[in-house]
Amino acid sequence: MIAIVDYGMGNLRSVEKGFKKVGIETVVTSDASVVDNASAVVLPGVGAFRDCIKNLKDLSLTEAIVRSIEKGKPYLGICLGLQVLFSESEEFGACRGLDIFRGKVVRFRISEKVPHMGWNTIKMVNRPPILSDIADDSYFYFVHSFYVVPEDKGIVATTTDYGVTFTSMIWKDNVFATQFHPEKSQELGLKVLEGFGKFVKKS
């Protein structure tokens, strides 16, 4: 069973519906024990980094998420679910993240409109297995004002250009995380969710 973590923020029902459309069963939960017992974890998110971390801590979900990643369970982070994996964010003053990966979450400092909102392309750097059916320069839907800057460039799976070239997806071993929203990206987004489901089955 794939657990979609409910911490009071994010596009949970859209993510759940997306998985359902491609025939993958999920459970939406805010119970740490359910996360512990799940075969894979999905962490969606829309909103502020600090609020996300606070809510995860208040629900005792941070430890469960870190445990599942350390045990090698497949993890899919979406938007904030990507950003919280890093050491810290500069949003509303420095805030510590889960520190799974070293790096910072920084604000766009560009002449283009912020937030970066709408369709944009991804450029493959290191193609992850869940993007095996996705062509280079495919369009996905974005809504964000901050982006991740990993210290280890080896985890960068895709990049996107918006005034600056930023990391739009990371991948290392069992961890996949996207800045774009698969659940809002129509057919190609569903392919990403389906790809994650296939990866979970093989794990």
Rosetta blueprint (number, residue, H / E / L):
1 M L
2 I E
3 A E
4 I E
5 V E
6 D L
7 Y L
8 G L
9 M L
10 G L
11 N L
12 L H
13 R H
14 S H
15 V H
16 E H
17 K H
18 G H
19 F H
20 K H
21 K H
22 V L
23 G L
24 I L
25 E L
26 T E
27 V E
28 V E
29 T E
30 S L
31 D L
32 A H
33 S H
34 V H
35 V H
36 D H
37 N H
38 A L
39 S L
40 A E
41 V E
42 V E
43 L E
44 P L
45 G L
46 V L
47 G L
48 A L
49 F H
50 R H
51 D H
52 C H
53 I H
54 K H
55 N H
56 L H
57 K H
58 D H
59 L L
60 S L
61 L H
62 T H
63 E H
64 A H
65 I H
66 V H
67 R H
68 S H
69 I H
70 E H
71 K L
72 G L
73 K L
74 P L
75 Y E
76 L E
77 G E
78 I E
79 C L
80 L H
81 G H
82 L H
83 Q H
84 V L
85 L L
86 F E
87 S E
88 E E
89 S E
90 E L
91 E L
92 F L
93 G L
94 A L
95 C E
96 R E
97 G L
98 L L
99 D L
100 I L
101 F E
102 R E
103 G E
104 K E
105 V E
106 V E
107 R E
108 F L
109 R L
110 I L
111 S L
112 E L
113 K L
114 V L
115 P L
116 H E
117 M E
118 G E
119 W E
120 N E
121 T E
122 I L
123 K E
124 M E
125 V L
126 N L
127 R L
128 P L
129 P H
130 I H
131 L H
132 S L
133 D L
134 I L
135 A L
136 D L
137 D L
138 S L
139 Y E
140 F E
141 Y E
142 F E
143 V E
144 H E
145 S L
146 F E
147 Y E
148 V E
149 V E
150 P E
151 E L
152 D L
153 K H
154 G H
155 I H
156 V E
157 A E
158 T E
159 T E
160 T E
161 D E
162 Y L
163 G L
164 V L
165 T E
166 F E
167 T E
168 S E
169 M E
170 I E
171 W E
172 K E
173 D L
174 N L
175 V E
176 F E
177 A E
178 T E
179 Q L
180 F L
181 H L
182 P H
183 E H
184 K H
185 S L
186 Q H
187 E H
188 L H
189 G H
190 L H
191 K H
192 V H
193 L H
194 E H
195 G H
196 F H
197 G H
198 K H
199 F H
200 V H
201 K H
202 K H
203 S L
